[in-house]
């Protein structure tokens, strides 16, 4: 039985762990050739585990040269680019807005917002040459609701939503779709770095009463990457167990 991404070439950033790794494995199982980009080095292990049609690229998504190389590697190795999953992100340090250090602010915005912009900046021209593609970016429910002491994170994720909507409108007639996933708190390494009180507070405010696994984000990314979502673009899809519904 053919996979849902047979014949497609996909880049996944932040592919060394968490949602990125789960998505890379799922895309691969569904027939995609995958480029695993990360700064951690863990992407090398995963690419080796997956085997043929999986390669790794050391990438700092906040650096234009790294992202350009990432896209070029996909094209050189596999001939094209059909799916770009801008997933890499950091939570940043916790501090009240009036105390937030400028260097910490700059770091969060560079990774979380400039990173997806650079992915689009270098990925879109390649997709246009190939007749289109699907861009997926990871934002957060923090794009819509406040999380005290996380002003940089919230601002960056709100920016990703509007960056995505803008790209979706700009390229809608040229075969490129762009959508954004808004995860709630997910059981990954990033969430483990957050204060336990915050995690418990989110759980208690979530109608489903739990946090999600990384695979639950991966399945949404798969839908958006596949042709099944061909008439969906410019959308921000919350995957949060109902947290933002109440």
N, C-alpha and C positions, 0 to 999 in steps of 0.2 A: 504494500500500500504506500503510495507516494506521501512524502512529508509535506507539511503545510508551507515550508520554505524551500522546497526543492529548486535548485538552480539559482538561488539568491546568494549574494555576498553581503555579509553584515559586519559592521564594526561595533564592538561593545566597549565603552570606556568604563573604568572601574571594575574590570572583569576579573580581578584577582581574588575577590571575596564577595560575600553578601549577595545582594540582588544582581550585581553584574555577573558573578560566577554562575549563579542559578540560571540566569537568562542565557549565558553563553552555552551552557550544557543543553538547555532546552532547544535553543536555535539549532545547535549542531544535530541533535536527535531528530529534528524536523527537516533536516536536509540542507541547511545552510552551510556555506563555507564561512568560517568565522575568523575575524581578526580581534584578538584579545589585547586590549590596551590598558595599561595600568602603570603606576609609578612604583609599586611595592615589590615587584619581582615575582609575586605569586602567580601572575598570569603565565609565566613560563611553565610552571608545574602543571597548570590546568591544560595548556595547549599540548604538552607532551602526553598527558593522560588521555585527551580526546583523540590525538593521533592525526592521521591524514586530514587535510582540509581545515586544519586549525593552526594558526600561527600567532605568535605573541610579539608585541611591540612595546618597548619601554617608552612610556609617554607621560609627560607632565602636561595636563590639559590646559594649564594656564599659560603655556608657552607656545607662541604661534609656530615656531620652527618644529617643535615636537608634533603638533597636530597636523601640520602640513606633511611631515614625514609619515605619520600614521596613515593618512589618506593615500599618499603615494604608494605606500607599501601594499595596501589593499589592492590598488589598481595594478601594480607591477606583478603581484603574486597571483591574483585571481581574475584580473581583467576588467573589473567594474566595481561599482558600489550601488547596492540596492537598498540597504537598511543602515541607518546610523542611529545608534542608541547612546545618547549623551547621558550617561548615568553617573559618572564620577562626581563625588561631592564630599564635603567635610562639614561638620557641625560648627566648628570654631569654638572659641572660648566663651564662657558665660560671664556676662557683666551687664549692668544697667546701661541704658543708652548713653547717659551722661558720663559714664566712666569707661566706655568702650574704647580701647586703644586703637589708634588709627592703623597701626601695622596689622593688627588682628582683623580689623574690618577689611582692609585691602586684600588680605590673604583669602578670606571667605568669598569675597566678591570675585576674585581672580579665578578661583577654582569653580565655584558654583554657577557663576553667570558668564564670565568671559570664556570659560571652558566650553559651554554649549554654543556660544556665539562662534568661537573659532571652529568648532566642529561643523557648524553650518557654513561658515565662510569658506572652508576648503572642501567640504563635502558636496555642497549644492552644485557647483560647476561641474563636478564629475557626474552627479546624478542627471543633470540636464543633458549631458552628452549621451547618456545611456537611456534617455527617454523617461526618466522619473525615478521615484523612490519614496521610501517612508522614513521620516525623521521622528524619532521618539526621544523625549527628554524627561529626566526624572526631576520633578520639583518636590512638593511636599504639601500636606495640608497646612503647613506653616505659611504658604502663600496666601491663605484665606483667613486664618485665625492667628491671634497673637500667642506667642510663647515668651513670657517675660525672661529677660536676660539673654535672648537670642535674636537681637535686632538685626545683626548682619545676616544671619541665616534666613530669617523671615524675609528680609528685603531681597536677598539674592534669589530666593525661590519665587517670590512674586515677580521678579524680573524675568525669570525663565518662562513663566506663563505668558507674559506679553510678548517676549521675543518669539515664542512659538506661534502665537496667534498671528503676529505680523508676517512671519515667514509663510505661514499657511495661506494667507490671503495673497501675498505677493506671487506665489508659484502655483496657485490652485489650477490654473489652466495649462500648466506645463508638466503635469504628471507627478508633481511632488506633493506629498501630504506631510503635515507636521502636527503632532499631537503631544500632549504632556500628561504624565502620570503623577498623581498627587498621593503618595503613600501616607498612611498614618504611621504610627510607630511600628517598626518592623524588627523582628528578632535577628539583628545583625551585630557585627562588632561595633558599629557606630552607636546603636541604641544602648549597648552595654556600657558605653562611656558616659551616658547621661545619668543624672541623679535618680536614684531609685524612686524617690518621692514623685518625680515627674512621670516616670513610667507607670507607677501605680495610679496616679491621677488620671492619666490618659485611659488606662484600662477601665477605671470606674466610670468614666464619662463616655465610654464606647458602648453602644447598645449591644454589641455582640460580646462584650465583657472580656476581650482578649486582644493581644497584638497579633500581627500576621507573620507568617513565614516568608522568607525571600522568594520561595517558589510561587507564592500567590501574586507577587508583582511580576514575575517572569511570565506567567500565563497571560497577563494583560498585555505585556510587551509583545508576546507572540501574536496575539490577535491584531494588534496595531501594525505589526510588521508584515502580516500576511495580507493577501488579496481579499480576505473576508471583510476587511474594514475599508474597502475601496471608496466608500462615500462618507468617510469620517475624516475630517481635517479641521484643525483649529480648535480642538476640544481639550479641555482639562478634566481628566477622569480621576475622581477620588476613589482610592482603594483603602478605606479606613474603618470598615466595620460599622459605618453609620455615624462616626464621630461628628462630622460636620453637618449631619442632618438634623441635629437637635440643638 
